[in-house]
Amino acid sequence: MSATSIAELLIVPEEILCEMHDEGDACDVIVRMDDGTVYTALFATLSYIHRQLSLTWMVTESIPETPSVRYAVLDTPHIIVESLRLQTIEDSIDNMVAQHVFESLFTRVTEFEADDVESASNANQHTTQEIAQAVIEEVLVLIDD
């Protein structure tokens, strides 16, 4: 394999944007790669998981004639980290890229190319470039260390 083809296989994060949730135990992360592709995932701490467990306990406790139970259903990609410091998030993303698992852990939010067969099979996870751009420009704020 030539050096050019190896370089083409690498995905490199260009910009990482984070929006902290009000509770301070999770944040939405958008990553723009150097080729313009945008991905998203939720970064959360163990406190977030515990809070989700408590919320389901309260909900199930209020339903008559059902057992109260703690559980969490994670419907979007969640990445559990020790802290939500920007450095921790960036280092985690760098590690995922280096281990070649980034694309399987994040949801791609830019449209795929017509000739990108692998991405086409996951079309239900994709939204439009315009929505991703609007979120990046109007919603997210960078968290500081």
C-alpha positions in Angstrom: 0.0 0.0 0.0 1.4 3.4 -1.0 1.8 6.3 1.4 -0.9 8.2 -0.6 -3.4 5.5 -0.1 -2.7 5.2 3.6 -3.1 8.9 4.0 -6.5 8.8 2.2 -7.7 6.2 4.7 -7.0 8.3 7.8 -9.7 10.5 9.2 -8.5 13.5 11.1 -10.6 15.6 13.4 -10.4 19.2 12.4 -12.9 20.7 14.9 -14.5 19.4 18.1 -17.6 21.3 19.5 -19.3 20.5 22.7 -22.5 21.6 24.4 -22.8 20.8 28.0 -26.2 19.6 29.3 -27.7 21.6 32.2 -27.0 18.9 34.7 -23.3 19.0 33.9 -22.9 15.2 33.6 -23.2 14.9 29.8 -22.4 16.9 26.7 -23.3 16.6 23.0 -20.1 16.5 20.9 -19.9 17.3 17.2 -16.7 16.4 15.4 -15.9 17.9 12.0 -13.2 15.9 10.1 -10.7 17.5 7.8 -12.7 16.2 4.8 -15.8 18.1 6.0 -17.7 15.0 7.3 -19.5 15.7 10.6 -20.2 13.2 13.4 -21.9 13.4 16.7 -22.1 11.4 20.0 -23.0 12.0 23.6 -20.2 12.0 26.1 -21.4 11.2 29.6 -20.0 10.5 33.0 -21.0 7.7 35.4 -23.1 10.4 37.2 -25.2 10.6 34.1 -25.9 6.9 34.1 -26.8 7.0 37.8 -29.1 9.9 37.1 -30.8 8.0 34.3 -31.2 5.0 36.7 -32.8 7.2 39.3 -35.2 8.8 36.8 -36.5 5.4 35.6 -36.9 4.3 39.2 -39.1 7.4 39.9 -41.1 6.8 36.7 -41.6 3.0 37.4 -42.4 3.7 41.0 -45.3 5.9 40.0 -46.9 3.2 37.7 -49.4 1.2 39.8 -49.1 -2.5 40.0 -45.7 -2.7 38.4 -42.3 -3.3 40.0 -40.0 -0.3 40.5 -36.8 -0.9 38.7 -33.6 1.0 37.7 -32.5 0.8 34.1 -31.1 3.1 31.4 -31.9 2.9 27.7 -29.2 4.5 25.6 -30.7 5.3 22.2 -27.9 7.4 20.8 -24.2 6.7 20.8 -23.0 7.3 24.3 -19.3 7.5 25.3 -18.7 7.2 29.0 -15.7 9.2 30.2 -14.2 10.0 33.6 -14.7 13.7 33.2 -16.1 16.1 30.6 -13.0 18.3 30.3 -12.3 19.3 26.7 -8.9 17.6 26.9 -10.4 14.3 28.0 -12.9 14.5 25.1 -10.3 15.3 22.6 -7.9 12.6 23.8 -10.8 10.1 23.7 -11.6 11.0 20.1 -7.9 10.8 19.1 -7.7 7.3 20.7 -10.9 6.1 18.9 -9.5 7.4 15.6 -6.2 5.6 16.2 -8.0 2.4 17.1 -10.1 2.7 13.9 -13.4 2.5 15.9 -14.4 6.2 15.7 -16.9 5.8 12.8 -18.6 2.8 14.5 -19.1 4.8 17.8 -20.2 8.2 16.4 -23.3 8.9 14.2 -22.4 10.5 10.9 -24.6 13.6 10.3 -23.5 14.7 6.9 -24.9 13.2 3.8 -23.0 10.3 2.2 -21.6 10.3 -1.3 -23.7 8.3 -3.8 -20.7 6.0 -4.5 -20.2 5.3 -0.8 -21.8 1.9 -0.5 -20.9 1.2 3.1 -22.4 4.5 4.3 -25.5 4.0 2.2 -26.3 0.9 4.2 -26.5 3.2 7.3 -28.5 5.9 5.6 -31.1 5.9 8.5 -28.4 7.4 10.8 -27.7 10.3 8.5 -29.2 13.8 8.4 -28.6 16.6 6.0 -25.4 18.7 5.9 -27.6 21.8 6.4 -28.9 20.6 9.8 -25.5 19.7 11.0 -24.1 23.1 9.9 -27.0 24.9 11.7 -26.3 23.0 14.9 -22.6 23.8 14.7 -23.2 27.5 14.0 -26.2 28.2 16.1 -26.4 25.7 19.0 -23.1 24.4 20.2 -20.8 26.3 22.5 -17.2 25.2 23.2 -16.6 24.0 26.8 -13.4 25.2 28.4 -11.0 23.3 30.7 
